[in-house]
């Protein structure tokens, strides 16, 4: 018996086999999935509406029935029993099988949709054709591979969201934020955009718009074809375009200041919604090592710089030069970008420099110098902005980040690297919100060091790889850029050590004030 096996034998027992209800629920769910698989193999179902409805109901219903059988016959409380004994949740054989299946699905979805049955000039086939009735009901047109994906994505969040609510039914915060992501995914990300397509005609055309997505997550929002569609759609399109800009510079900073990045990452975002619901079983797989944290900071902020460069180049490429015709010319736009970046950089270093780690300071200076130098090089040499054509940057970002990182790796690797790989290492929206949260937000997780028993539950189930226990042992506030405020660390704590709070900025981050039991006079802090 190995050391790991010996330790596990001391700390718990392998989970019992699933009960009869769970077996029946699994069978129903698998039958629903088999209908989709048969459609993928081009089996022609005579009544597609009936078969699609039955398939989706069986998949969703089977998942919900399985969850009720797993949790409702037990007392309320966190149920993570046996996660390290199960092959699917401990990087075992079935975890790799699922990871490979998900990865292949995303590869086909992004680059080979014809194998799903998509036909550009003709009637769809395969699984895409099976979804045609639902697509025609909602948007009036045939389905695409993205409609199929959106439907299954929404179903996963709704079904596994109910599972999550049953599992964490003792915790009001977890239930509320799960209801929130279910609502935003179903309404703002799926139904409303599909119904908006019905408004389109020969004289009126709105681009497909997931209303909860904000730049840079929807990095394509300011491409020329979309801006043209917004403008041609009149007042409605212009309102949506203005909403997209206001979301970046007004709505996002205000809400992050008040509530931290959790308002978006754990309550609104579809990526986070899938990670929290369908990915909940894999949250303990996140890498907690310090090297992972260092890689995370450099990678995610490099992605942010990439999307800033790409978006600047794309917008610059279609703006005019004649100031007598356009108020927003190429020069005005570039100068505005330089001014905004300079203001952010200068403000951070003037007011928050002491809160930045040494490598963060060097990185910020380096990135700032690179961007400003490239803009200056463009002006003085007349070379292409940022040395590459805008279309090259756009396609590179779309392939590397928009497809490979966010989809193939971000979801396909759930069973291997945990459920927040994309959110932690690649999402530029998370990088912006994290920057604001770390330096300018009222949000923090407070700790009561005297109550901590160092059980490690908080660190184990932190999907962002934060060593929460290290903070709790010292009684130190947790204010991390990567923290999405999911609250699971607090929910799994058996002693009530952790608490999510919004408070004043004063002394929110102060690693010198450490509370260890009776080492300090706690009444001084109470009185303050």
RAFENPE-V835938 format. One record per residue. N is the residue number from 1. RES is the residue in one small letter. BURIAL is b if it has 9 or more other C-alpha atoms within 8 Angstrom, else e. Layout:
[[N | RES | BURIAL] [N | RES | BURIAL]]
This chain:
[[1 | x | e] [2 | x | e] [3 | x | e] [4 | x | e] [5 | x | e] [6 | x | b] [7 | x | e] [8 | x | b] [9 | x | e] [10 | x | e] [11 | x | e] [12 | x | e] [13 | x | e] [14 | x | e] [15 | x | e] [16 | x | e] [17 | x | e] [18 | x | e] [19 | x | e] [20 | x | e] [21 | x | b] [22 | x | b] [23 | x | b] [24 | x | e] [25 | x | b] [26 | x | b] [27 | x | b] [28 | x | b] [29 | x | b] [30 | x | b] [31 | x | b] [32 | x | b] [33 | x | b] [34 | x | e] [35 | x | b] [36 | x | b] [37 | x | b] [38 | x | b] [39 | x | b] [40 | x | b] [41 | x | e] [42 | x | b] [43 | x | e] [44 | x | e] [45 | x | e] [46 | x | e] [47 | x | e] [48 | x | b] [49 | x | b] [50 | x | e] [51 | x | b] [52 | x | b] [53 | x | e] [54 | x | b] [55 | x | b] [56 | x | b] [57 | x | b] [58 | x | b] [59 | x | b] [60 | x | b] [61 | x | b] [62 | x | b] [63 | x | b] [64 | x | b] [65 | x | b] [66 | x | b] [67 | x | b] [68 | x | b] [69 | x | b] [70 | x | b] [71 | x | b] [72 | x | e] [73 | x | e] [74 | x | e] [75 | x | e] [76 | x | e] [77 | x | e] [78 | x | e] [79 | x | e] [80 | x | e] [81 | x | e] [82 | x | b] [83 | x | b] [84 | x | e] [85 | x | b] [86 | x | b] [87 | x | b] [88 | x | b] [89 | x | b] [90 | x | b] [91 | x | b] [92 | x | b] [93 | x | e] [94 | x | b] [95 | x | b] [96 | x | b] [97 | x | e] [98 | x | b] [99 | x | b] [100 | x | b] [101 | x | b] [102 | x | b] [103 | x | b] [104 | x | b] [105 | x | e] [106 | x | b] [107 | x | b] [108 | x | b] [109 | x | b] [110 | x | e] [111 | x | e] [112 | x | b] [113 | x | b] [114 | x | e] [115 | x | b] [116 | x | b] [117 | x | b] [118 | x | b] [119 | x | b] [120 | x | e] [121 | x | e] [122 | x | e] [123 | x | e] [124 | x | b] [125 | x | b] [126 | x | b] [127 | x | b] [128 | x | b] [129 | x | b] [130 | x | b] [131 | x | b] [132 | x | b] [133 | x | b] [134 | x | b] [135 | x | b] [136 | x | b] [137 | x | e] [138 | x | b] [139 | x | b] [140 | x | b] [141 | x | e] [142 | x | b] [143 | x | b] [144 | x | e] [145 | x | b] [146 | x | e] [147 | x | b] [148 | x | b] [149 | x | e] [150 | x | b] [151 | x | b] [152 | x | e] [153 | x | b] [154 | x | b] [155 | x | b] [156 | x | b] [157 | x | b] [158 | x | b] [159 | x | b] [160 | x | b] [161 | x | b] [162 | x | b] [163 | x | b] [164 | x | b] [165 | x | b] [166 | x | b] [167 | x | b] [168 | x | b] [169 | x | b] [170 | x | e] [171 | x | e] [172 | x | e] [173 | x | e] [174 | x | b] [175 | x | b] [176 | x | e] [177 | x | b] [178 | x | b] [179 | x | b] [180 | x | b] [181 | x | b] [182 | x | b] [183 | x | b] [184 | x | b] [185 | x | b] [186 | x | b] [187 | x | b] [188 | x | b] [189 | x | b] [190 | x | b] [191 | x | b] [192 | x | b] [193 | x | b] [194 | x | b] [195 | x | b] [196 | x | b] [197 | x | b] [198 | x | b] [199 | x | b] [200 | x | b] [201 | x | e] [202 | x | e] [203 | x | e] [204 | x | b] [205 | x | b] [206 | x | b] [207 | x | e] [208 | x | e] [209 | x | e] [210 | x | b] [211 | x | e] [212 | x | b] [213 | x | e] [214 | x | b] [215 | x | b] [216 | x | e] [217 | x | b] [218 | x | e] [219 | x | b] [220 | x | e] [221 | x | b] [222 | x | b] [223 | x | b] [224 | x | b] [225 | x | e] [226 | x | b] [227 | x | b] [228 | x | e] [229 | x | b] [230 | x | b] [231 | x | b] [232 | x | b] [233 | x | b] [234 | x | e] [235 | x | e] [236 | x | e] [237 | x | b] [238 | x | b] [239 | x | e] [240 | x | b] [241 | x | b] [242 | x | e] [243 | x | e] [244 | x | b] [245 | x | e] [246 | x | b] [247 | x | b] [248 | x | b] [249 | x | e] [250 | x | e] [251 | x | b] [252 | x | b] [253 | x | b] [254 | x | e] [255 | x | b] [256 | x | b] [257 | x | b] [258 | x | b] [259 | x | b] [260 | x | b] [261 | x | b] [262 | x | b] [263 | x | b] [264 | x | e] [265 | x | b] [266 | x | b] [267 | x | b] [268 | x | b] [269 | x | b] [270 | x | b] [271 | x | e] [272 | x | b] [273 | x | b] [274 | x | b] [275 | x | b] [276 | x | b] [277 | x | b] [278 | x | b] [279 | x | b] [280 | x | b] [281 | x | e] [282 | x | b] [283 | x | b] [284 | x | b] [285 | x | b] [286 | x | b] [287 | x | e] [288 | x | b] [289 | x | e] [290 | x | e] [291 | x | e] [292 | x | b] [293 | x | b] [294 | x | e] [295 | x | e] [296 | x | b] [297 | x | b] [298 | x | e] [299 | x | b] [300 | x | b] [301 | x | b] [302 | x | e] [303 | x | b] [304 | x | b] [305 | x | b] [306 | x | b] [307 | x | b] [308 | x | e] [309 | x | b] [310 | x | b] [311 | x | b] [312 | x | b] [313 | x | b] [314 | x | b] [315 | x | b] [316 | x | b] [317 | x | e] [318 | x | e] [319 | x | b] [320 | x | b] [321 | x | e] [322 | x | e] [323 | x | b] [324 | x | e] [325 | x | e] [326 | x | b] [327 | x | e] [328 | x | b] [329 | x | b] [330 | x | b] [331 | x | e] [332 | x | e] [333 | x | b] [334 | x | b] [335 | x | e] [336 | x | e] [337 | x | b] [338 | x | b] [339 | x | e] [340 | x | e] [341 | x | b] [342 | x | b] [343 | x | e] [344 | x | e] [345 | x | b] [346 | x | e] [347 | x | b] [348 | x | b] [349 | x | e] [350 | x | e] [351 | x | e] [352 | x | b] [353 | x | b] [354 | x | e] [355 | x | e] [356 | x | e] [357 | x | e] [358 | x | e] [359 | x | e] [360 | x | e] [361 | x | b] [362 | x | e] [363 | x | e] [364 | x | b] [365 | x | e] [366 | x | e] [367 | x | b] [368 | x | b] [369 | x | e] [370 | x | e] [371 | x | b] [372 | x | b] [373 | x | e] [374 | x | b] [375 | x | b] [376 | x | e] [377 | x | b] [378 | x | b] [379 | x | e] [380 | x | e] [381 | x | e] [382 | x | e] [383 | x | e] [384 | x | e] [385 | x | b] [386 | x | b] [387 | x | e] [388 | x | e] [389 | x | b] [390 | x | b] [391 | x | e] [392 | x | e] [393 | x | b] [394 | x | b] [395 | x | e] [396 | x | b] [397 | x | b] [398 | x | b] [399 | x | b] [400 | x | b] [401 | x | b] [402 | x | b] [403 | x | b] [404 | x | b] [405 | x | b] [406 | x | b] [407 | x | b] [408 | x | b] [409 | x | b] [410 | x | b] [411 | x | b] [412 | x | b] [413 | x | b] [414 | x | b] [415 | x | b] [416 | x | b] [417 | x | b] [418 | x | b] [419 | x | b] [420 | x | b] [421 | x | b] [422 | x | b] [423 | x | b] [424 | x | b] [425 | x | b] [426 | x | b] [427 | x | b] [428 | x | b] [429 | x | b] [430 | x | b] [431 | x | b] [432 | x | b] [433 | x | b] [434 | x | b] [435 | x | b] [436 | x | b] [437 | x | b] [438 | x | b] [439 | x | e] [440 | x | e] [441 | x | b] [442 | x | b] [443 | x | b] [444 | x | b] [445 | x | b] [446 | x | b] [447 | x | b] [448 | x | b] [449 | x | b] [450 | x | b] [451 | x | b] [452 | x | b] [453 | x | e] [454 | x | e] [455 | x | e] [456 | x | e] [457 | x | b] [458 | x | b] [459 | x | b] [460 | x | e] [461 | x | b] [462 | x | b] [463 | x | b] [464 | x | b] [465 | x | b] [466 | x | b] [467 | x | b] [468 | x | b] [469 | x | b] [470 | x | e] [471 | x | b] [472 | x | b] [473 | x | b] [474 | x | b] [475 | x | b] [476 | x | b] [477 | x | b] [478 | x | b] [479 | x | b] [480 | x | e] [481 | x | b] [482 | x | b] [483 | x | b] [484 | x | b] [485 | x | b] [486 | x | b] [487 | x | b] [488 | x | b] [489 | x | b] [490 | x | b] [491 | x | e] [492 | x | b] [493 | x | b] [494 | x | e] [495 | x | e] [496 | x | e] [497 | x | b] [498 | x | b] [499 | x | b] [500 | x | b] [501 | x | e] [502 | x | b] [503 | x | e] [504 | x | e] [505 | x | e] [506 | x | e] [507 | x | e] [508 | x | b] [509 | x | e] [510 | x | e] [511 | x | e] [512 | x | e] [513 | x | e] [514 | x | e] [515 | x | b] [516 | x | b] [517 | x | e] [518 | x | e] [519 | x | e] [520 | x | e] [521 | x | e] [522 | x | e] [523 | x | e] [524 | x | e] [525 | x | e] [526 | x | e] [527 | x | e] [528 | x | e]]
